Amino acid sequence: MAKGWRWLLGIVLVAVVVGAVVWYTPTSEYVILPGITANLNQIVKVQGGKPTAKGRLLMVAVDLQQANVLYYLVGRYTPYGELVPASELLGPGVSEQQYEEENQALMSQSHEMAKVAALQALGYPAHETGKGVLVYGTEQGTPAAGKLQPNDVVTAVDGTPLHLDQDLLNYMGHVTPGQDLTLTVLRHGQDQNVKIGTVKSTTEKNHAMIGALIGTYKVGYVIPKQISISTGSISGPSAGMMFSLEIINQLDPKLDLAHGMTVAGTGTIDAFGNVGAIGGVKEKVETVFDSGAKVFLVPRGDYSDAVSEAKAIGITGKMRIIPVGTLKQALSALKSL
């Protein structure tokens, strides 16, 4: 009997040691796991708005953490998690704290863009403001390389004033690849003209590009209605589209976008209503399905991954996945449910 107890005790001790190793040993990977959903009428408060009680619009967030051995195995060998190397997720020289701070800033920015996009869709005079086009960097081998520098501010192109990054993108839509441009650039406090060529865009058919990574300089937002969005510790820009939909749903008394159902969605938003791709869509599929949602709106760029994941975890046909590229398309899809 004593010998049997010693064997049992040995097995227990080995299990405890193995469990501790599996749980407490970190790896060089991060793991994306299914996370949470949140009812947006509890998060978004709109001046003069009325939250609907008939259905629910949900935002969705994933769980991201450094993988211990157990979570590494989950991410590596099951469809319920996704591994991302720390170097790829954080970027060179970026700490986890800096990464989180950046994502909190992106969440705050998505609040403002969602407000502008939603109010514009309803006819309110909301808009983004800026004081030029900020250059973050250039792509190697493109006309901008060697011509533009990080922190340059482009204030005009061929004499046409630029206030937003979108102003330059709109102008480029009318430029023939190979055409030369003259940019007015504020560099080190002084204006100078920079002549620069163009090449065929690698992302937009029949468009020209110069190869600069840009944003709006001193961006601001004119928002003629008081709107608060409280997301707590949730970070990142991927709920932007759903914030816009909830704002619209509360302000238009004729709408019931969810039609009494539970509808979830994900996708970034810009001030012009364009919906962008997000990370962790596979894990969001499972999270949304577990929430009871019957409809999941996803960016067009993530649609194939979402459908593949639904097939992998056996829920094809149990939840409708709809691809959208703009806020207008999302509204149209919901109105037609």
N, C-alpha and C positions, 0 to 999 in steps of 0.2 A: 504493500500500500504506500509506504514511504517513497519507494522508488518511483511509483506512478506519479505521486505528487511532485517529485523533483523534475520529472519529464514535463509535466504540465506547466510548472513554474518556469522551466527553461524556455518552453514554447512561448509563454506569455511575455517573457523578457525580450526574446528575439522579436516578437511582434511589435512590442513597444519601441524598440530601437529602430526597426525598419520604418515604423510609422513616423517616428520623429525625424528620421532622415528624409523620408518622402515629403513631409510637411514643411520642415524648417530649412531645407537646403535650397537656396535660390539658384536659378539658371540665368543664362545671358539672354533669355527670351522674355517677351511680354505675351500674355495670353488675353485674347478677347473672348469673353463669355457672355451668354444671355444675361440681360440686365432687368430693367424695370420699364413700366409704362406709367404715364401720369395723365390724369384728366385735365385738359387744358382750361376748362371753365373754372377750375380752382386756382389756376396759375396766372391767367390773363384777366385783368380787370380794365374795362374800357369805360371812359366817361360817357354816360348816356347809353351804354350798351346793356343788353339783357341776355345773360347766359341761358341757353336752352336747357330744358329738363328732359327733353324727349330722347336724346341720344348723347353719345360721347365722342369727342374728338381727342385722340390720344397722341402725345409725343412718346418717343421711345429712346431709351439710352442703354448702352451696353456696359458691362463691367470690364474694366481694363486694369490689369495689375501685373506686377512682375511674377513670372511663373515659378512656383516651386516645382519639385520633381513630379508631384501628383498632377498639377495642372498642366505641366509639360506633356505628360502622357495623355491627358484628356485632349489637349490641343493637337497632339500629333496623331492620335489613333482613333478619334471619334469625330463625327460631324458637328459636335456641339461646342466646339471651341476653335480658335484660330491663333496660331503662333506668329508673332512678329519680332524679328531681331531688334534688340534695344538700339543698335546703331541706326537701323532704318526708321524706327519710330521716333526717337528723340532727336536724331541728327547729330553731327559732329560737335562735340564740346557743349552740348545742351544737357543740363541736369534734369532729373524728374520733376523737381520743383519748378524750374524754368518752363518746362513743357506744360505743366498744369497751369501756370500763370498765363501762358500764351493762350491756352484753350479757354480760360475764363474770360480773357479779353475778346476772343472770337465769339463767345456766347453773348457778351454784352453788345458787341457790334451787330450780331444777328438780331437782337431785340430791336435795335433801331431800324435796321433794314426791313425787318418784317412789318414794322409799323408803317413805314413809308410805302412799301409795296401794297399793303392792304388798303390804306387810305386812298392811294391813287386809284386802285381798282374800284373804289366806291365813289370816285369823283371829287375827293377832298384835295385841296392844294398842298399836298405834302410833297417834299422833294429833298434830294441830297444836295449838299453844297460842298464846294471845294475851291482851292486857290491854285490849281494846276495839276499836272500829272507827275507823280513822284516815281523816279526810277530806282528800283531795288537792285537791279543788276542786268546783265546782258547774256544772251546765249552765244556760246562759242561758235564762230564761223558764220555769224549773221552780220548784216550791215551795221547794227548797233554796237557790236564789239569794237572797242577802240575809239568809238565816236562819243558814246554816252558813258557816264560814270555813275556809280551808286550815289544817291542823294541829289542827283540833278533834278531840277523841277522844270518840266516842259510847259511853258505858258502859252505857246501858240504853234501852229503848224501852217506854213505858207501864209502867214498873216492872220489866220483864223484863231481867235482866242480859245484856249482850253481851260475848263474849270474842273472837269471830272475825268477820271480814266476812261469812262464810257465815251466822252467826247472824242478822244483820240481813236478809240475803236470804231466809232461811227464814221469818222473821217476816212479811216483806212479802208472801210467798205467801199469807197468810191475811188480808190487808188488802184492803178494798173500795176501789177508786179513788174519791177524794173524801173518804175518812175522814181525820180529823185524828189526829195522833200527838203524844205528848209525849216528847221525847228528853232524856235526861240527858247533858249535854255538859261535858267537862272542857276549859276554855279559859283559857289563861294561868294555869294552876295552880289554878283555882277551878271547882267544879261549878255548873252552872246548868241550869234547865229551859227547853227551847226548844219551843214549840208550832209544828207544821209540818203543812201539808196534803199531800195526795197527788193524783196524777193517774194516768191509765191508762198503763201501761208501753208504751214504744215497741218493746220487744224481746220481752217475754213476754206471750202472750195471756192475757187475764183477770187480769193481775197489776197491782198498783199500784206506783208509784215516787215517790221524792221528788226525784230528779235530782242525787244526789251521786256523785262519783267516790271510791271507797273502797278501803281495804285493811285488813289486820289490823295493829293497833298492837303493837309489840314481839313480833313473831311468833317462835315457837320450835317445835321438833319433838321429840316423844318417840319414839325409835326403839330398840326393845329388841333389836336385832341389829346387829352391826358390819358395815357395808357401805361399801365404798369405790368411788368412781366417778372414774376418771382420764381427763379429756378434753383435757388439755393446753391448747393455744391456741384450740381450737374454742369458740365462744361462742354465746350465745343460748339460749332455752328450748325449742327445737323438738324436742329428742330425748327429752323427759320421758317420753312414753308408752312408748318403746322401752326406756328404763332400767327402767321398772316391769315390762315383759314379761320382760326378761332376769333380773331378780331372782326373779320368780315361777318362771321356767323352771329356775333353779338350785336353788331351795328345795323344789320339789315333784318328787320322784323319779319320779312316775308320768307326768309331762308330757314331751312332746317337741313343743313348740309349732311348731317349724319342719317337723316330719315329714320330717326328712332333707333338706329343701330349703333354698334361700337365700331368706329372707324379710326385706324391708326395711320401714321404716315411719317416719312423722314425725307430730308433733303434740305440743302442750304438754300438761302434766298438772297438775291441782291435787291437793291432799291428799285430795279426795273422789272422785278417779278420773275427773273430767270431762276430756275431750280437747278442746283448743282449736285454732283455726286457726293457720297459720304463714305465713311469707313464702317466696317462691322455689319454690313447688311445681312450677312448669313446669320449672325447671332440675333439680329433684330427680327428676322423671320420667326424664329422660335419664340422669342419674347412676346411678339405681337400675337402669335397664335395662342400662347398660354393665357393671354389677357382676355380671350374670348372675342377678339375682333374678327369680323367677317370680311373686312376690306383693308388692304394695306397699300397705300400710295408710296411709290418709290421713284427716285430719279431714273430717267431713261438709261443712264450709264450703268446703273446697278441692277437693272431689271433681270438680265440673264442669270446673274449670280443668285438673285433672290429666288427665281424659279427653280434653279438647280438645287438650292438648299431645301426648298419645299419638297422636292422629289426625294432628296437624300434622307429626310427625316419622316417621310411618309405622310405628308399632309396635302399633297396635290389634290385640288378640287374641294378642299375643306375651307379654304380662305382665298378670296379673290385678290390677286396682286395686279396693280394697275400702274403702268409706267407713265410719268409726266415729265415735261421739260420746262413748263412755265406755270405760274400761279393760275393763269387763265385756263390752261389745260386741266389743272387740278380741280378748279371750280366746275368746269364742264363735266368732268368725270363724276363728281359727286352729285351734281344736279341730275344726271342721267341714271343714277342708281335705281 
